[in-house]
Amino acid sequence: MIESRPISLMIDHLPLRVCRSLLYFVNRVGKGPRDIVKIMCNIKTAFGSGISDKLLLRMAVKNIQSCIRTNMDSLILLKAKTKKLIPYLKRTTVVYNLGILEECLQRNRGVILLSFHFGSFYLIPTAIALQGFKITALSGLSP
């Protein structure tokens, strides 16, 4: 996670959209180009050579943008006061396909949600709870 006084000041005084844009620019100028090549190679290894270079580049850039947003969201969540955090999360998080969850719960079926370590995955339980669902969340499980 990014820990820096200038970034902390930026979050305190600038709109989130501006902070994200600045961090994206810094990342692209700094280590972004190296990371893009690595990410493209990893995607090609995972999905085979049938993917066009244009799609590989687009996926790599999206990956870097997601990482930047995750860092920004993490910093904002750490700094936010609870009375500001709940409205922020309600305004900025979107949960798709809640109808499937509602349908399972109406049939008295429990649901197990699993997530890969991509994007702001740690917000999923909170976002679902803010929609009025009862949840139990487990994290950091190991064998």
N, C-alpha and C positions, 0 to 999 in steps of 0.2 A: 504494500500500500504506500502511496505517496505521503510523505510527512515533510512538510516544508512551510516555513512561516509565510513566504510570499503567496503560496497557494492558499493557505488558510486565510490570509488577508483578502485575497481575491474572492474567495467564497463569501466572506463577510460583507463585501462591499459591491460586488458585481452581480448582475443577473446570471442565473445558472446557464442560460444559453450562451452567454459571452464566455463564461468560464470553460465550458465544454469546447467552444471554438478555439480558444487560446491553447488549451491543453492538446487538442488535436493537432494544431499547427506545430507546437513545440515537439510533439512526438514524431510527426512526419519529418521535420527537419533533423531531429536528433537521431533516433535509432529506427525510425519507421521504415526507411528503404531496406535496411538489412533484414528487418523482421518480415517485410512483405515477401522477400525472396524465400526465406525459411518457411513461412506459412504456405506459400504457393507450392513448394516442394512437398510439404507434409500433406496437403490436400490431394496433390497428384498421386502420392503414394497410397493414400487411403481410398481414392475413388478411381484410380486408373488413368490411363492416358487419353481417355475419350473426352475429357473436359477441355474446352478451348482455353487458350491463354487469357482471353478477355474475361471469361467467367472466373478463372482462377484469380486474376487480379482483383476483380470485383469482390469475390469472397474474402480475400486476404485483407482488403481495405475495410470491409464490414467487420471483420474480426478485430482489427485494431481499434475501430470506432467503438465497438462493444467493450473492449478492455478499458478504454478511456472513460466511457460512461460508467462502468462498474467502479472504477477508482473514484470518480466524481461523486457517485451516489454513496459510496462508502464514507467519504469525507463528510458529505452533507449529513448523513445519518448520525455520524459520530458527534457532530457539532450541534445538531438541532435539538431544541427543547421539545419535550413531548407535546405541549399544546400547539406547537407549529408543525411537528412531524406528522401527526395524524391527518390534518388537512392536506399537507404536501403529498403524502402517500395516496390519499383518495383522489387527488387531482392528477397525479402523474403515473399511477400504475394502472395497467389494463390486464384483466384476466380474460382470455378467450375461452369459449366453449364451456362456460359455467353450466349450461343446460345439461351437459352430460353428467356433471357432478350432482346437480339437483335431481336428475332422474334416478341415479344410483341411490341417493339418500332417501328418496321417496319410496323406493322398494326395500328400505331398511338394509341396504347393502353398505358396508364400509368401503372406503376408497383409499388406496395407497398411491401417493404421488411420489415419483422419483425424478430427480433432476441431475443433468450433467452439470459440471462446473463451468458454465458459460454465462456470461452476462450477469445480471442482477438476480440470480437464482434464489438468493437468500431472502428476497422480498416476496416470493410466492406464498409462503404461509401467512405472512402479514396481510398481503393483498386479499387472500381468500377470507381471512378472519374479518377484515374490514367490510366484506360483502355479507357478513352475518353468519357464516358457517362456523361450526365448532370444530376446532382442530387440535391435534396433538402433533408436535413437531419433534423430530429427532435429527440430530446432526453430528457429524464426526464419528460415525460408527466405524469400528475396526474389528478385524477378526480376533 
